[in-house]
């Protein structure tokens, strides 16, 4: 099984989310992981992906911005040393993108990490789809072939019979509606992952005065 290096022990909410989503591996089920900023959503993703990789399956992780890819890629490479990670986004040179695409298509890359275009990559052994910051407008392709990377991710998971995890501190109205309607299962991470850390105080200021 691929080696997994944990960032830290999960708190009860993280452990509950991993257990609940992990129990659905092998079948289609959409989840909204509603976690405040700093609640450790990435650690939940990594632990679930470790389970998927141990089954010999592939994980697809979508992020909204190219700028977010390097820091997440570094986190993934630290968590899964020795595991091939295919990175797909529009700023890559054609050769690098082609290699990543082929690694994904052959099943040689257990983890595929990218922006919305990665949802179109062929993955023969897809075991989980993660959409981080699912509310972000960057997931929508606005010119040419128009599509929503997030909605495509849900359809992709359905066709692959695997869970899809939509993570956000501020869910989109569509995703929130789907969770309220019972179509998506809502899981909450209500506190900061680092013990003792506190959210900043927030004050409402009346600017009309």
C-alpha positions in Angstrom: 0.0 0.0 0.0 1.2 3.6 -0.7 3.0 5.2 2.3 0.9 7.9 4.0 2.4 10.6 6.3 -0.2 12.2 8.5 -0.1 15.9 9.2 -1.6 15.5 12.7 -4.1 13.4 14.6 -7.6 14.3 13.6 -10.0 16.0 16.0 -13.4 14.4 16.6 -15.1 16.3 13.7 -12.4 15.4 11.2 -12.4 11.8 12.3 -16.2 11.6 12.0 -16.0 13.0 8.5 -13.3 10.6 7.4 -15.3 7.7 8.8 -18.6 8.7 7.2 -17.2 9.4 3.8 -14.8 6.4 4.0 -17.8 4.1 4.6 -19.2 5.2 1.2 -16.2 4.3 -0.8 -17.2 2.0 -3.7 -20.5 3.8 -4.2 -21.8 7.2 -5.4 -22.5 9.6 -2.7 -22.1 13.4 -2.7 -20.9 15.1 0.5 -20.7 18.8 1.4 -17.8 19.2 3.8 -18.6 22.6 5.4 -15.5 23.6 7.4 -14.6 27.0 8.7 -11.3 28.5 7.6 -8.4 26.5 9.2 -10.7 23.6 10.2 -8.4 21.1 8.4 -10.4 20.1 5.4 -7.2 19.1 3.6 -6.3 16.6 6.3 -9.7 15.0 5.8 -9.1 14.8 2.0 -5.6 13.3 2.5 -6.9 10.6 4.9 -9.7 9.6 2.5 -7.3 9.5 -0.4 -5.0 7.3 1.6 -7.9 4.8 1.9 -8.6 5.1 -1.8 -5.0 4.4 -2.7 -4.8 1.4 -0.4 -7.6 -0.1 -2.5 -5.5 0.4 -5.7 -7.8 3.2 -6.9 -7.2 6.8 -8.1 -8.1 10.1 -6.6 -9.1 13.3 -8.5 -8.6 16.6 -6.6 -9.8 19.9 -8.1 -8.7 23.3 -6.9 -10.1 26.6 -8.3 -6.9 28.5 -9.0 -3.5 27.6 -10.6 -1.9 29.7 -7.7 -3.3 27.2 -5.1 -1.9 24.2 -6.9 1.8 24.4 -5.8 1.1 24.6 -2.1 -1.4 21.8 -2.2 0.9 19.7 -4.4 3.7 20.1 -1.8 1.3 19.0 0.9 0.3 16.0 -1.2 3.9 15.0 -2.0 4.7 15.2 1.7 1.7 13.1 2.6 2.3 10.5 -0.1 6.1 10.1 -0.6 6.9 7.9 -3.5 3.4 8.2 -5.0 3.2 9.6 -8.5 1.0 12.8 -8.6 -0.2 14.1 -12.0 -0.7 17.9 -12.0 -3.0 19.3 -14.6 -3.6 23.0 -15.3 -3.5 25.4 -18.2 -0.2 27.1 -17.3 1.8 23.8 -17.9 3.8 23.4 -21.1 2.1 21.1 -23.6 4.7 18.3 -23.0 4.2 18.3 -19.2 0.5 18.4 -19.6 0.5 15.5 -22.0 2.7 13.4 -19.7 0.3 14.1 -16.8 -2.7 13.3 -18.9 -1.2 10.0 -20.0 -0.2 9.1 -16.4 -3.8 9.7 -15.4 -5.2 7.7 -18.4 -3.0 4.7 -17.9 -3.7 4.6 -14.1 0.0 5.2 -13.4 -0.8 8.3 -11.4 -2.8 7.4 -8.3 -3.4 11.1 -7.5 -4.5 13.7 -10.1 -4.5 17.3 -8.9 -5.6 20.2 -11.0 -7.9 23.0 -12.0 -11.2 22.5 -13.7 -9.7 21.0 -16.9 -8.6 18.0 -14.8 -12.2 16.9 -14.6 -11.9 15.9 -18.3 -8.9 13.7 -17.7 -9.5 9.9 -18.2 -9.1 8.0 -14.9 -9.8 4.3 -15.3 -9.7 3.5 -11.6 -11.4 6.6 -10.1 -12.2 6.0 -6.4 -13.0 9.5 -5.1 -13.4 13.1 -6.4 -12.7 16.1 -4.2 -13.6 19.7 -5.1 -11.9 22.1 -2.8 -13.4 25.6 -2.4 -16.3 24.4 -4.5 -18.0 27.8 -4.3 -15.3 29.4 -6.4 -16.4 31.0 -9.7 -13.1 29.7 -11.3 -14.7 26.3 -11.6 -17.0 27.7 -14.4 -15.6 27.7 -17.9 -17.1 30.8 -19.4 -15.9 30.7 -23.1 -15.9 28.0 -25.7 -17.3 24.8 -24.3 -19.1 26.1 -21.2 -19.3 23.9 -18.2 -19.2 23.9 -14.4 -16.2 21.9 -13.1 -18.0 21.3 -9.8 -21.2 20.0 -11.4 -19.1 17.9 -13.8 -17.3 16.4 -10.8 -20.6 15.3 -9.3 -21.6 13.6 -12.6 -18.1 12.1 -13.0 -18.4 10.5 -9.5 -21.8 9.2 -10.3 -20.6 7.5 -13.5 -17.6 6.1 -11.6 -19.8 5.0 -8.6 -17.6 6.8 -6.1 -18.1 9.5 -3.5 -17.6 13.2 -4.3 -16.6 15.6 -1.6 -17.4 19.3 -2.1 -15.4 21.3 0.5 -16.0 25.0 1.4 -16.1 27.4 4.3 -18.7 29.4 2.3 -20.7 26.9 0.2 -22.4 28.0 -3.0 -26.1 28.5 -2.9 -26.6 25.5 -5.3 -24.6 23.2 -3.1 -26.2 24.5 0.1 -29.7 24.0 -1.4 -28.8 20.4 -2.4 -27.6 19.6 1.1 -30.8 21.1 2.6 -32.8 19.1 0.2 -31.1 15.9 1.2 -29.3 15.3 -2.1 -25.9 15.9 -0.6 -24.9 14.8 2.9 -23.7 17.7 5.1 -20.7 17.2 7.3 -19.4 20.0 9.5 -16.0 20.9 10.7 -17.0 23.7 13.2 -13.6 24.4 14.9 -10.0 25.2 14.0 -7.9 22.1 13.5 -4.9 23.4 15.6 -5.8 23.0 19.3 -6.1 26.2 21.2 -6.3 28.4 18.1 -9.3 30.8 18.1 -11.2 32.6 15.4 -10.7 36.4 15.2 -13.2 38.6 16.8 -15.7 40.1 14.3 -17.4 43.4 14.9 -20.2 44.9 12.8 -19.6 48.6 12.0 -22.4 50.8 10.8 -20.8 52.9 8.0 -23.8 55.2 7.8 -22.8 57.1 10.9 
